[in-house]
Amino acid sequence: MAVTEDLAALALSNQEKSTAAEQSPSKNVTDNASDEDEDDTAVAPEGEGGAEKKKKKKKPKKKKPASGATPNAANAQTATKQTSPPTVPVSRFFPNGSYPQGELQEYLNEYVRDVCVRRAVSTERSDKVDNSTSNAYRTTSEETRYLERLEQDRYNDLRKAAEVHRQVRSYAREAIKPGMSMIEITELIENSVRTLVEEKGLEAGIAFPTGVSRNHVAAHYTPNAGDTTVLEYDDVMKVDFGVHVNGNIIDSAFTWTANPQYDQLLAAVRDATNTGVKEAGIDVRIGDIGAAIQEVMESYEVTINGKTYQVKPIRNLNGHSIAPYSIHGAKSIPIVKGGDQTKMEEGELYACETFGSTGRGYVTDDGECSHYAKAGDVGHVPLRLARAKQLLGSINKNFGTLPFCRRYLDRIGETKYAMALKNLVDNGAVNAYPPLVDVKGSFTAQFEHTFILRPTIKEVLSRGDDY
């Protein structure tokens, strides 16, 4: 950068100049000895005495970087392309701190009209609401837009978590190959999430253990330490992982296969999930969503190893609302028809997940447990075992009410905790979530998206180019 030049004029006689040189070194030499060779000198007569005038041009000094800065600090702030494996935090792609919106879907008129009428009546504007303009009322109403402005920080946290999810799963879908162990796959995903979200205690990180349930196992399987299970070519693996920023959780899942014979199974479940997302809205009865999901999923058939199956929804698995630091909120989205008249409400966050099966379409607990979470609806639990008290303190500090697994306990340095963990489960301080399985020999698939019911529009936060 340019700096101001200092032009010093010295009028010295040859005798005075010589004397000054003998007595002390030049100030310019003291400042920067290397400048002498590059000084521009001009000599001109001065007055009758013919005194010489010497002009010395100082070399511009380079501006030092600000304290704590590096020469490449500016370049380090913004990134344009993710690495493989992903190592660049998403904040580097969005230096202004504003993250992209998800897919926007307008509310269906038949669901939104009642809400618009109620608001219009309360403000004496009912004559301005009709079927053709109810969506326009939502998107143009100053009231609804004001409500959204109040939630911008929450929306931005969710969008950041969603961007992390998209970038990590994009890498995972390419990197996962038959022959990899389950531990390799989960660590590949989890380490990427930690890096991209810039994990920081309970402020940002992994929302729950990475699920890699295979074949007839539909959900809640992640490998414990020492698990040597390897992914095979004919496996159908559900990859379910979550990201949170300040407790705002994105929960999204896809199904991995290498064998194309399962394509119709995946298509059925993907279509059913998208149907559930489309049907969701403010004041929608969740039982109606389940009916729509079931109708779509059961319209598919899949032929596996020469045998044709109708794709069945797993009727005792549901989507769910999401609360801060709580992956399962108070409401559930069924994936079969039923009489539930509970309505969705403005501002709620949901994970719409559907599961399809070639088996019974019903799951039970089976296998070694890996998923746990602190019970959020209990008060003080008296514990006699000192080790259990210590472990609960560690769980509170590192996970709060977010789910965790045994590998996560290993990672934070906990050892010999099996008896203490069992004691916490037995006393109701911690909930255990064992694997959920259909009949052996069957195949199950899952797709899941997180969406929020904004006052003006529905935003499918986790939507990407892949699904």
Salt bridges, closest charged atoms under 4 A:
ASP6 OD2 - LYS58 NZ 3.80
ASP31 OD2 - LYS27 NZ 3.45
ASP39 OD2 - LYS56 NZ 3.34
GLU103 OE1 - ARG463 NE 3.04
GLU142 OE1 - ARG145 NH2 3.08
GLU142 OE2 - ARG149 NH2 2.89
GLU143 OE2 - ARG119 NE 3.78
GLU148 OE1 - ARG454 NH2 2.92
GLU151 OE1 - ARG154 NH1 3.62
GLU163 OE1 - ARG166 NH2 2.98
GLU190 OE1 - ARG407 NH1 2.91
GLU199 OE2 - ARG194 NE 3.66
GLU203 OE1 - LYS200 NZ 3.59
ASP235 OD2 - ARG214 NE 3.00
ASP251 OD2 - HIS320 NE2 3.33
ASP283 OD2 - ARG118 NH2 2.86
GLU345 OE2 - LYS331 NZ 2.92
GLU346 OE1 - ARG119 NH2 2.73
GLU346 OE1 - ARG138 NH1 3.60
GLU348 OE2 - LYS331 NZ 2.84
GLU353 OE2 - HIS320 NE2 3.17
GLU368 OE2 - ARG406 NH1 3.55
GLU414 OE1 - ARG387 NH2 2.79
ASP426 OD2 - LYS422 NZ 2.78
ASP438 OD1 - ARG360 NE 3.73
GLU448 OE2 - HIS320 NE2 3.78
GLU459 OE1 - ARG159 NH2 2.92
GLU459 OE1 - ARG454 NH1 2.80
ASP466 OD2 - ARG169 NE 2.74
ASP466 OD2 - ARG173 NE 4.00
